[in-house]
Amino acid sequence: MDPLTQGLLGAVAAKAVLGRRLGHAGWMIGAAAGMLPDVDYFIRSEADPLLNIELHRQFTHSLVAIPFGGALAALPWLTLRKFRSEWRSVLAASLVGYATHGVLDACTTYGTHLLWPFSPARESWNLMTTIGPLFTLFLLLGLVFAARRKSRAPAIAALALCLAYVGAAAWQRGHAEDALRQIAAGRGHAIERSEIFPTIGNPFVWRTLYRNGGTLHADRVRVPLSGEPQWKAGARMMQIEEDDLTAAERADPRVRRDFRRFSYFSAGWVARAPRDASVIADARYSLANDAFEPIWGVRFKPAQPVPTEWVARDRERKIPLGELWREITGRADGYRPLPPPRLEIARDD
C-alpha cells in the first residue's frame, strides 16, 4: 500500500488502542512505525536487479518481525526524556503501528511474506490495489477527528469503516470469481488456474485472469451493487515457462535462476510483452484496460556480467479516472452480459 495509507493506518490503530495516553505523540509514533517496514524498499544492487523485488515485502513485513520492528521504531522516542516514564505506552503504540503494515499489504495484489521464514508463500488476498482513495479517506478523517476531540471513538469508527470496505471487497470478489467461471464456460474452456485482481480505488470493476491450454485470458468484470455482472473481453497471452526460454538463455545458469525468481515474484503469471518479445513480463498488471501492456518485466542478456535487466514502465502509468468511472457506473463501451455456458452434446457411436 502507499506510504500515506500505511502511516495513517498505523496512526489510527495506535490512537484507537491508546486513547488519550501520550497525547498527539501516540498517533505520531504509530504512524512512523506503520511506515517503517517499507525500509526494505531501499535494498538494491546494480549487480542483481532482482534483489529489490525479492526482498521487498519480505522479512520486514513478516509477523515474526513485529516485536523487533516495533521495538526498533520505539527507540528514537525513548531517547527523549519525557517519554521514558511512558515507555510501555510508547512501545505499545509502536508495536500496534508496525503490526498493521504487513496485514494491509497482504490485502493488495503484490503479495507479502507474512509467514517468513517459516513459509515461502506470498500472502496476496487481492482485495484492493496499492491506491485506495476511499480507504485512505476513512483513515484520514478518523485521525483528524480523533486528534481534535482527543477521543479514540473516531479512530475506532474509521477502523470499522475500513474493515467494512475490505469485507465488501471480499464479497464482490466472490461474485467476480463466479463471473470468471461463467466466462470461461461460455468459451468452452476448462480453467487450469485463475485469479481475480481489483482495479484502482473500487470494489466494482475487476481484472480476471485464467489459464487454458497454455493461453492466458485477461478480461474485465463489472460487479454492480444490484443487477447482474457484466464483462468485457480483453487480451490473450501465451504462458511462458523456463523451457520456453531461448537456447542461449537456457545455457546461462544465472538467467535460469533469475527467470525462476521473477516467475515467483509474478506468482507464475508470466508472458512475453506483445510489443517487445524480448521482455518477459508480469501478466497480472497492464497499463491498458483492453490490451496487455505490461507494467514491468525482465530482459535477459545471456553471457553478460549482469545478464538480467529490470524493465519498468510504472512511471508511464496513468489512471484513466474518466474511463474507470464509466466502468464503475456501467456506461463504458464494450461491456455485455455474461455468456451462457456452452452445452456439450453427447453422441452415440
C-alpha positions, 0 to 999 in steps of 0.5 A: 500500500502507499506510504500515506495509507500505511502511516495513517493506518498505523496512526489510527490503530495506535490512537484507537488502542491508546486513547488519550495516553501520550497525547498527539505523540501516540498517533505520531509514533504509530504512524512512523512505525506503520511506515517503517517496514517499507525500509526494505524498499531501499535494498538494491544492487546494480549487480542483481536487479532482482534483489529489490523485488525479492526482498521487498515485502519480505522479512520486514513485513513478516509477523515474526518481525513485529516485536523487533520492528516495533521495538526498533521504531520505539527507540528514537522516542525513548531517547527523549526524556519525557517519554521514558516514564511512558515507555510501555505506552510508547512501545505499545503504540509502536508495536500496534503501528508496525503490526498493521503494515504487513496485514494491509499489504497482504490485502493488495495484489503484490503479495507479502511474506507474512509467514517468513521464514517459516513459509515461502508463500506470498500472502496476496488476498487481492482485495484492493490495489496499492491506491485506495482513495476511499480507504485512505479517506476513512483513515484520514478523517478518523485521525483528524477527528480523533486528534481534535476531540482527543477521543479514540471513538473516531479512530475506532469508527474509521477502523470499522469503516475500513474493515467494512470496505475490505469485507465488501471487497471480499464479497464482490470478489466472490461474485467476480470469481463466479463471473470468471467461471461463467466466462470461461464456460461460455468459451468452452474452456476448462480453467487450469488456474485463475485469479481475480485482481481489483482495479484502482480505488473500487470494489466494482470493476475487476481484472480476471485472469485464467489459464487454458491450454497454455493461453492466458485470458485477461478480461474485465468484470463489472460487479454492480451493487444490484443487477447482474455482472457484466464483462468485457473481453480483453487480451490473450497471452501465451504462458511462458515457462523456463523451457520456453526460454531461448537456447542461449538463455537456457545455457546461462545458469544465472538467467535460469535462476533469475527467470525462476525468481521473477516467475515467483515474484509474478506468482507464475503469471508470466508472458512475453510483452506483445510489443517487445518479445524480448521482455518477459513480463508480469501478466497480472498488471497492464497499463491498458484496460483492453490490451496487455501492456505490461507494467514491468518485466525482465530482459535477459542478456545471456553471457553478460556480467549482469545478464538480467535487466529490470524493465519498468514502465510504472512511471508511464502509468496513468489512471484513466479516472474518466474511463474507470468511472464509466466502468464503475457506473456501467456506461463504458463501451464494450461491456455485455452480459455474461455468456451462457455456458456452452452445452456439450452434446453427447453422441452415440457411436 
